[in-house]
Amino acid sequence: MSDASRIFQWVLLRLSWTTVIAAVLAHGLPQKPEHGRAQSGAAGPAEVFRQGQMELEKGQLKRAEASFLRVTRMDPRSAAAFANLGVVYIREKQWDPALRVLKHAQQIDPRLNGIRLNIGLAYFRQSKYPEAIPAFESVVRDVPGSTQARYLLGLCYFFTHNYPQAVKALQPLEAAESGDLTFLYVLAIAAWKAKQPEIEQSAMTRLIAIGGNSAEFHLLMGKAHVNREQYDDAIKELQLAEQSSPQLPFLHFNLGRAYLKKSQFDQARSEFLADSHIEPDIADNYDQLGVIDFEQGRIKQAEENFHHALHLDPTLASSHYYLARIYKDEGENARALSEANAAAKLAPQSTSVHYLRGRILLALGRKQEAQTELAKLSTISEAELKRAQQALENTEADPELVQSSER
C-alpha cells in the first residue's frame, strides 16, 4: 500500500459522527407506531431512536446498538435506524455488519447522502479505496459542496495513484483550505505526480508562505523530498522538525523511510522504533521493522514484527508476503500458502506475490494450479507491475493520511 495508511490527523477529525448522523436525520425520525403501544404505554420508535442517538453521542455503543436494533424491529422501514446502526458498527470496526446495514438503509431510502458517505467511509477505513470511490463520487455528484466527501474522494484517487482525478477532486477545495498545511501538501504532491505544474506551484507557494518555521512545515517538506527521492534533503528537513518537536507524530516514521531508502538499516530501525513508542498503534512501523529484520537475517524477530503489524492492520499486503517467504524458506508450505493467498487478495497485480504463490503451489505438488498462477504474470502490464510492487514493498507508505476517524 504505497500511499496508504494514516498521516494527517485532520483528515478524519473532520468526520464528526454527529455531523454524519444529522445528515441521516434530515428526513426525520421514525414515525411508525409500535403495535399495542397505546395500550401498554411503551416507548415508540421515535423515542427509542432519540435514546439511541444520545447513547451514540456519548460513546455508549452497545446501548446504542440495542436501541437502534429495537427501532428496526418496530419499524423495518426506518432507514435512519439502520444507518445509525451502521455508524455504531463502523466505530466498533465491525466492517461487514456495518456495510450490510448501511446498504440495507440505502435500499430503503437512496436519497440519504449520509448513508452513502458512511458506506464509502466503511470501505475507506479498511483501505479498500477502489470500493469507496463510487460511494464518494455519488455524494459529490448530488452534493457538490460536500467537503468531507470531496476530500475523501480525492484521497481515494490519490491512494490508487489516479493523480489527475485526485487533483480534479481536491482543487475546488483549495480556496477554503488555503490555510491548512496538510491539504496544501496533498494537493501539491498530487499535482506534481499528475504533471500539473501550475497547480503544484500554487499549492507549494502557499504552503511555504504559511508554514513559517514550524515543525509541522519541516515535516511536510521532508515528506515532499522523500516523494521526490531527495533523501538527503528529506533528512535535513526532518531533523529541523525534530529540533523543535522531537515527539511529533510520524516524524521518526518519515526519517525511517528516508534512511531505509538509503539502505541505512540501523538508522532506519532506530527511527521506526522511536515512532512506535510515540504512536504504538501504527502498524506500518512494525511492518517496516519486519522488513529490516528480514533483510538483516533476524528471521524470528521479523516474523514477530509482521504478526504484530497484521494484528494492528490485517490489510498490510507486505507483511503477509514476507511471512509467506519466511514459511516457504522454513518448509512450512501450508502456512506459506495461507499468507500468500492473503497477499494475493490484497495485492492482486503484484508479480512478486504471484511468483511466490506459484512456487509454493509447486512445492505442494499442485502443478496445475501453479501453472495457472504463474500464467497471470503475463497478463499484468508494466505500469501495473511497477505500481503494485511499490504498494507491496510499502516503502512509500503515508500512514498519517488515513488517521483513524475515531479521533
For each residue, the residues with C-beta under 8 A, 3 or more apart:
1: 4 5 127 159 315 316 317 318 391 394 397
2: 159 161 387 390 391 394 395 396 397
3: 158 159 161 396 397 398 401
4: 1 127 129 159 391 397 398 399 401 402
5: 1 127 282 283 284 313 397 398 399 400 401 402
6: 282 399 400 401 402 403 404
7: 11 182 250 398 399 400 401 402 403
8: 11 182 186 400 401 403
9: 12 13 249 400 403 407
10: 13 14 180 182 403
11: 7 8 14 151 152 155 182 401 402 403
12: 9 15 402 403 404 405 407
13: 9 10 403 407
14: 10 11 147 148 151
15: 12 19 20 121 148 405
16: 19 20
17: 20 21 56 57 87 91
18: 21 22 57
19: 15 16 22 23 148
20: 15 16 17 23 24 87 114 117 118
21: 17 18 24 25 53 56 57 84 87 114
22: 18 19 25 26 114
23: 19 20 26 112 113 114 117
24: 20 21 79 80 83 84 112 114 115
25: 21 22 28 29 53 80
26: 22 23 112 114
27: 79 80 109 111 112
28: 25 31 80
29: 25 45 46 49 50 80
30: 45 46 49 71 74 75 78 80 81
31: 28 45 46 75
32: 45 74 75 77 78
33: 37 38 44 45
34: 37 42 44 45 74
35:
36: 39 40 42
37: 33 34 40 41 42 43 44
38: 33 41
39: 36
40: 36 37
41: 37 38
42: 34 36 37
43: 37 47 48 51
44: 33 34 37 47 48 74
45: 29 30 31 32 33 34 48 49 71 74 75 78 81
46: 29 30 31 49 50
47: 43 44 50 51
48: 43 44 45 51 52 67 70 71 74
49: 29 30 45 46 52 53 67 68 71 78 80 81 84
50: 29 46 47 53 54
51: 43 47 48 54 55 67
52: 48 49 55 56 63 64 66 67 68 70 71 81 84
53: 21 25 49 50 56 57 64 84
54: 50 51 57 58
55: 51 52 58 60 61 63 64 67
56: 17 21 52 53 59 60 61 64 84 87 88
57: 17 18 21 53 54
58: 54 55
59: 56
60: 55 56 63 64
61: 55 56 64 65 88 91 92
62: 65 66
63: 52 55 60 66 67
64: 52 53 55 56 60 61 67 68 84 88
65: 61 62 68 69 85 88 89
66: 52 62 63 69 70
67: 48 49 51 52 55 63 64 70 71
68: 49 52 64 65 71 72 81 82 84 85 88
69: 65 66 72 73 85
70: 48 52 66 67 73 74
71: 30 45 48 49 52 67 68 74 75 78 81
72: 68 69 75 76 78 81 82 85
73: 69 70 76
74: 30 32 34 44 45 48 70 71 78
75: 30 31 32 45 71 72 78 81
76: 72 73
77: 32 108
78: 30 32 45 49 71 72 74 75 81 82 108
79: 24 27 82 83 105 106 108 109 112 115
80: 24 25 27 28 29 30 49 83 84 105 112
81: 30 45 49 52 68 71 72 75 78 84 85
82: 68 72 78 79 85 86 101 102 104 105 108
83: 24 79 80 86 87 101 102 105 112 114 115 118
84: 21 24 49 52 53 56 64 68 80 81 87 88
85: 65 68 69 72 81 82 88 89 101
86: 82 83 89 90 98 99 101 102 105 115 118 119 122
87: 17 20 21 56 83 84 90 91 98 118
88: 56 61 64 65 68 84 85 91 92
89: 65 85 86 92 94 95 97 98 101
90: 86 87 93 94 95 98 118 121 122 125 405
91: 17 61 87 88 406
92: 61 88 89
93: 90 125
94: 89 90 97 98
95: 89 90 98 99 122 125 126
96: 99 100
97: 89 94 100 101
98: 86 87 89 90 94 95 101 102 118 122
99: 86 95 96 102 103 119 122 123
100: 96 97 103 104
101: 82 83 85 86 89 97 98 104 105
102: 82 83 86 98 99 105 106 115 118 119 122
103: 99 100 106 107 119
104: 82 100 101 107 108
105: 79 80 82 83 86 101 102 108 109 112 115
106: 79 102 103 109 110 112 115 116 119
107: 103 104 110
108: 77 78 79 82 104 105
109: 27 79 105 106 112 115
110: 106 107
111: 27
112: 23 24 26 27 79 80 83 105 106 109 115 116
113: 23 116 117 139 142 143 146 149
114: 20 21 22 23 24 26 83 117 118
115: 24 79 83 86 102 105 106 109 112 118 119
116: 106 112 113 119 120 135 136 138 139
117: 20 23 113 114 120 121 135 136 139 146 148 149
118: 20 83 86 87 90 98 102 114 115 121 122
119: 86 99 102 103 106 115 116 122 123 135
120: 116 117 123 124 132 133 134 135 136 139 149 152 153 156
121: 15 90 117 118 124 125 132 152 405
122: 86 90 95 98 99 102 118 119 125 126
123: 99 119 120 126 128 129 131 132 135
124: 120 121 127 128 129 132 152 155 156 402
125: 90 93 95 121 122 402 404 405
126: 95 122 123 315
127: 1 4 5 124 159 313 315 402
128: 123 124 131 132 315
129: 4 123 124 132 133 155 156 159 160
130: 133 156 160
131: 123 128 134
132: 120 121 123 124 128 129 135 136 152 156
133: 120 129 130 136 137 153 156 157 160
134: 120 131 137 138
135: 116 117 119 120 123 132 138 139
136: 116 117 120 132 133 139 140 149 150 152 153 156
137: 133 134 140 141 153
138: 116 134 135 141 142
139: 113 116 117 120 135 136 142 143 146 149
140: 136 137 143 144 146 149 150 153 169
141: 137 138 144
142: 113 138 139
143: 113 139 140 146 149
144: 140 141 150 172
145:
146: 113 117 139 140 143 149 150
147: 14 150 151 173 176
148: 14 15 19 117 151 152
149: 113 117 120 136 139 140 143 146 152 153
150: 136 140 144 146 147 153 154 169 170 172 173
151: 11 14 147 148 154 155 169 170 173 183
152: 11 120 121 124 132 136 148 149 155 156
153: 120 133 136 137 140 149 150 156 157 169
154: 150 151 157 158 166 167 169 170 173 186 190
155: 11 124 129 151 152 158 159 166 186 401 402
156: 120 124 129 130 132 133 136 152 153 159 160
157: 133 153 154 160 162 163 165 166 169 190
158: 3 154 155 161 162 163 166 186 189 190 401
159: 1 2 3 4 127 129 155 156 401 402
160: 129 130 133 156 157
161: 2 3 158 193 387
162: 157 158 165 166
163: 157 158 166 167 190 191 193 194
164: 167 168 194 196
165: 157 162 168 169
166: 154 155 157 158 162 163 169 170 190 194
167: 154 163 164 170 171 187 190 191 194 196 199
168: 164 165 171
169: 140 150 151 153 154 157 165 166 172
170: 150 151 154 166 167 173 174 183 186 187 190
171: 167 168 174 187 199
172: 144 150 169
173: 147 150 151 154 170 176 177 183
174: 170 171 177 178 183 187 202 203
175: 178
176: 147 173
177: 173 174 180 183 184
178: 174 175 184 206 210
179: 210
180: 10 177 183 184
181: 184 185 207 210 211 216 217 220
182: 7 8 10 11 185 186 220
183: 151 170 173 174 177 180 186 187
184: 177 178 180 181 187 188 203 204 206 207 210
185: 181 182 188 189 203 207 220 223 224
186: 8 154 155 158 170 182 183 189 190 401
187: 167 170 171 174 183 184 190 191 199 203
188: 184 185 191 192 199 200 203 204 207 224
189: 158 185 186 192 193 224 227
190: 154 157 158 163 166 167 170 186 187 193 194
191: 163 167 187 188 194 196 197 199 200 203
192: 188 189 195 196 197 200 227 228
193: 161 163 189 190
194: 163 164 166 167 190 191
195: 192
196: 164 167 191 192 199 200
197: 191 192 200 201
198: 201 202
199: 167 171 187 188 191 196 202 203
200: 188 191 192 196 197 203 204
201: 197 198 204 205
202: 174 198 199 205 206
203: 174 184 185 187 188 191 199 200 206 207
204: 184 188 200 201 207 208 224
205: 201 202 208 209
206: 178 184 202 203 209 210
207: 181 184 185 188 203 204 210 211 217 220
208: 204 205 211 217
209: 205 206
210: 178 179 181 184 206 207
211: 181 207 208 214 216 217 220 221
212: 217
213: 217 218
214: 211 217 218 244
215: 218 219 240 241 242 244 245 248 251
216: 181 211 219 220 241 245 248
217: 181 207 208 211 212 213 214 220 221 241
218: 213 214 215 221 222 237 238 240 241
219: 215 216 222 223 237 238 241 248 250 251 254
220: 181 182 185 207 211 216 217 223 224
221: 211 217 218 224 225 237
222: 218 219 225 226 234 235 236 237 238 241 254 255 258
223: 185 219 220 226 227 234 254 398
224: 185 188 189 204 220 221 227 228
225: 221 222 228 230 231 233 234 237 258
226: 222 223 229 230 231 234 254 257 258 261 396
227: 189 192 223 224 396
228: 192 224 225
229: 226 261
230: 225 226 233 234
231: 225 226 234 235 258 259 261 262
232: 235 236
233: 225 230 236 237
234: 222 223 225 226 230 231 237 238 254 258
235: 222 231 232 238 239 255 258 259
236: 222 232 233 239 240
237: 218 219 221 222 225 233 234 240 241
238: 218 219 222 234 235 241 242 251 254 255 258
239: 235 236 242 243 255
240: 215 218 236 237 243 244
241: 215 216 217 218 219 222 237 238 244 245 248 251
242: 215 238 239 245 246 248 251 252 255
243: 239 240 246
244: 214 215 240 241
245: 215 216 241 242 248 251
246: 242 243 251
247: 251 278
248: 215 216 219 241 242 245 251
249: 9 275 278 279 400
250: 7 219 253 254 275 279 282 399 400
251: 215 219 238 241 242 245 246 247 248 254 255 275
252: 242 255 256 271 272 274 275 278
253: 250 256 257 271 272 275 279 282 284 285 399
254: 219 222 223 226 234 238 250 251 257 258
255: 222 235 238 239 242 251 252 258 259 267 271
256: 252 253 259 260 267 268 269 270 271 272 275 285 288
257: 226 253 254 260 261 268 288 395 396 397
258: 222 225 226 231 234 235 238 254 255 261 262
259: 231 235 255 256 262 264 265 267 268 271
260: 256 257 263 264 265 268 288 291 292 395
261: 226 229 231 257 258 395
262: 231 258 259
263: 260
264: 259 260 267 268
265: 259 260 268 269 292 295 296
266: 269 270
267: 255 256 259 264 270 271
268: 256 257 259 260 264 265 271 272 288 292
269: 256 265 266 272 273 289 292
270: 256 266 267 273 274
271: 252 253 255 256 259 267 268 274 275
272: 252 253 256 268 269 275 276 285 288 289 292
273: 269 270 276 277 285 289
274: 252 270 271 277 278
275: 249 250 251 252 253 256 271 272 278 279 282 285
276: 272 273 279 280 282 285 286 289
277: 273 274 280
278: 247 249 252 274 275
279: 249 250 253 275 276 282 285
280: 276 277
281: 312
282: 5 6 250 253 275 276 279 285 312 399
283: 5 286 287 308 309 310 311 312 313 316 319 399
284: 5 253 287 288 309 313 316 394 397 399
285: 253 256 272 273 275 276 279 282 288 289 309
286: 276 283 289 290 305 306 308 309 312
287: 283 284 290 291 305 306 309 316 318 319 394 397
288: 256 257 260 268 272 284 285 291 292 394 397
289: 269 272 273 276 285 286 292 293 305
290: 286 287 293 294 302 303 304 305 306 309 319 322
291: 260 287 288 294 295 302 318 322 393 394
292: 260 265 268 269 272 288 289 295 296
293: 289 290 296 298 299 301 302 305
294: 290 291 297 298 299 302 322 325 326
295: 265 291 292
296: 265 292 293
297: 294
298: 293 294 301 302
299: 293 294 302 303 326 329
300: 303 304
301: 293 298 304 305
302: 290 291 293 294 298 299 305 306 322 326
303: 290 299 300 306 307 323 326
304: 290 300 301 307 308
305: 286 287 289 290 293 301 302 308 309
306: 286 287 290 302 303 309 310 319 320 322 323 326
307: 303 304 310 311 319 323
308: 283 286 304 305 311 312
309: 283 284 285 286 287 290 305 306 312 313 316 319
310: 283 306 307 313 314 316 319 320 323
311: 283 307 308 314
312: 281 282 283 286 308 309
313: 5 127 283 284 309 310 316
314: 310 311
315: 1 126 127 128 346
316: 1 283 284 287 309 310 313 319 320 346 394
317: 1 320 321 342 343 346 347 350 353 391 392 394
318: 1 287 291 321 322 343 392 393 394
319: 283 287 290 306 307 309 310 316 322 323
320: 306 310 316 317 323 324 339 340 342 343 346
321: 317 318 324 325 339 340 343 347 350 352 353 356 392
322: 290 291 294 302 306 318 319 325 326
323: 303 306 307 310 319 320 326 327 335 336 339
324: 320 321 327 328 336 337 339 340 343 356 357 360
325: 294 321 322 328 329 336 356
326: 294 299 302 303 306 322 323 329 330 336
327: 323 324 330 332 333 335 336 339
328: 324 325 331 332 333 336 356 359 360 363
329: 299 325 326
330: 326 327
331: 328
332: 327 328 335 336
333: 327 328 336 337 360 363 364
334: 337 338 364
335: 323 327 332 338 339
336: 323 324 325 326 327 328 332 333 339 340 360
337: 324 333 334 340 341 357 360 361 364
338: 334 335 341 342
339: 320 321 323 324 327 335 336 342 343
340: 320 321 324 336 337 343 344 353 356 357 360
341: 337 338 344 345 357
342: 317 320 338 339 345 346
343: 317 318 320 321 324 339 340 346 347 350 353 356 357 392
344: 340 341 347 348 350 353 354 357
345: 341 342 348
346: 315 316 317 320 342 343
347: 317 321 343 344 350 353 388 391 392
348: 344 345 353 388
349: 380 384 385 387 388
350: 317 321 343 344 347 353 354 385 388 389 391 392
351: 354 355 377 380 385 388 389
352: 321 355 356 389 392
353: 317 321 340 343 344 347 348 350 356 357 392
354: 344 350 351 357 358 373 374 376 377
355: 351 352 358 359 374 377
356: 321 324 325 328 340 343 352 353 359 360
357: 324 337 340 341 343 344 353 354 360 361 373
358: 354 355 361 362 370 371 373 374
359: 328 355 356 362 363 370
360: 324 328 333 336 337 340 356 357 363 364
361: 337 357 358 364 366 367 369 370 373
362: 358 359 365 366 367 370
363: 328 333 359 360
364: 333 334 337 360 361
365: 362
366: 361 362 369 370
367: 361 362 370 371
368: 371 372
369: 361 366 372 373
370: 358 359 361 362 366 367 373 374
371: 358 367 368 374 375
372: 368 369 375 376
373: 354 357 358 361 369 370 376
374: 354 355 358 370 371 377
375: 371 372 378 379
376: 354 372 373 379 380
377: 351 354 355 374 380
378: 375
379: 375 376
380: 349 351 376 377 384 385 388
381: 384 385
382: 385 386
383: 386 387
384: 349 380 381 387 388
385: 349 350 351 380 381 382 388 389
386: 382 383 389 390
387: 2 161 349 383 384 390 391
388: 347 348 349 350 351 380 384 385 391 392
389: 350 351 352 385 386 392 393
390: 2 386 387 393 395 396
391: 1 2 4 317 347 350 387 388 394
392: 317 318 321 343 347 350 352 353 388 389
393: 291 318 389 390
394: 1 2 284 287 288 291 316 317 318 391 397
395: 2 257 260 261 390
396: 2 3 226 227 257 390
397: 1 2 3 4 5 257 284 287 288 394
398: 3 4 5 7 223 401
399: 4 5 6 7 250 253 282 283 284 402
400: 5 6 7 8 9 249 250 403
401: 3 4 5 6 7 8 11 155 158 159 186 398
402: 4 5 6 7 11 12 124 125 127 155 159 399
403: 6 7 8 9 10 11 12 13 400 407
404: 6 12 125 407
405: 12 15 90 121 125
406: 91
407: 9 12 13 403 404
